[in-house]
Amino acid sequence: MRIGVLAGRSGLPVKTLRYYEDLGLLPAIGRSEGGYRLFGEDSLRRLEFIRRLKTLGLSLEEIQGCLAVHDAGELPCTDIHRQLERQIERVDARIRELGQLRSELQELLARWQSHPAKDGRVICPNLQV
């Protein structure tokens, strides 16, 4: 199928498919006589795999590594497991960062003055920057 058909069936823009092809995530199986990229039915499964790993927070580079293992004829399950463990670590770190931000916001709002005194040198006295 041509790239426009693949875009329609996958729900992804042609531009994204070209980008994925440039990165090596979505290889074309060839070109038509007119020079159009051609893709097989397996491209749809590959795009669903990419989409799923993206929803789990993996980067395109990480996904590319998993697909490289698959393309070499091996199951990438061990690599995916390792990537998902790393993703959990990143999520945990982000949760900690957000908790710290929440505390800072709460402290700031606890000291907030609705009508602070004007000071021409300060944009908002409540922020103390």
N, C-alpha and C positions, 0 to 999 in steps of 0.2 A: 504494500500500500504506500501511497505517496504521503509526504509529511503532513499535508493538509487534512487528509483522511485520518491519519493517526492523531492529529490535534483534535479533530472533532470527536473521535471515539474516546480519547483519553480525557478530554476536558481541559487540556493544557494548551497554552498559546504556542503557535509555531516558533516564536522567538525562544521560548523556554526549551523546546525540543532541539532547536539548533544549538543552543548553549550546552545542553546535556550531551549532544553529539560531539561538540568541540572538546568537552571535558573527558570524553571517552566513556561516559555513563550509558550512552544509548547509541551503539554502533548501527549504522545503516548496513543493510545486506548487499547494497549495490546502488546503481543508478540506472534510470530508464534511458532509452535511446535519446530522449530529450534532455537528459542531464538531471532529472529530478531524483532526489534521494528516495530510496525504497526501503521499507521496513516490513518485517514479518509480524505475524500474530504474537510471537513471543515478546515483541517490544511492548505490548500492552501489559503483560505480566511484569516485565521489567520496570515499567513506569509505576505500576501499583506498588512494587517492592520499594522503589525510591520514595514514593509518596509516603508509604508507611513508616519508613525509617526517618524521614524528615519530620513526620508528626511526633515521633518519639524524641526529637531534638538532635538527631545526628546531623553533622555537617555533610556537605556534598563530598568533601575530601574523605571523610570516614566511610561514607556510602561507597565511594569509588574503590576503596580498599576492599570492602566486602564483595563488591562485584568482580574485582580482579581475581579473588580467590575462586569465585563461582566460574568465571570465564576460563580459569586454569583447570576446570573439571572437578573441583573439590566443593564440598559443602561449606559455606561460610559461617555455620552456626557458632563455632568457637569464637571466631572474630566478632560476630554480632554480640555474643554474650559479653565479651570483654568491653566492647563499645558501650553496651547498655549499662554495665557496672560503672564505667567512667561517667556516663551521663547521670547516673544516680548521684555520684560524688559532686558533679557540677550543680545539680538541682539542690542538693543539701547545702552547698556553699551559698547558692543564691538565696535560699530560704533564710540562712543566717544573716546575710547582708540585708535582706528585706526586713527581718526582725529588728536589726539595729536601726535601719531607716525609720521604721514605725516608732520605735522608742524616741528617737530624736524628734520626730514630728509631734509626738504626744507632749514631750517636754517643752517644745517651742510653743505649742498651743496653750499649754498650762500657764505660761508666763505672758501670753498675748494680751496686749492692751488695745481696747477698741478705739480709743481716741488718744494716741500718744502725742506728746508735745512735739511741735514742728521744730525741725532743725534743718536749716538750709544745706548743711553739708551731708545729710543722711537721706537716702531715698525712703527707707522704711525703718524706723527705729526698732521695730519688733524683730527684725532679722539680725541686727548687729553684725553686719559684714564689714 
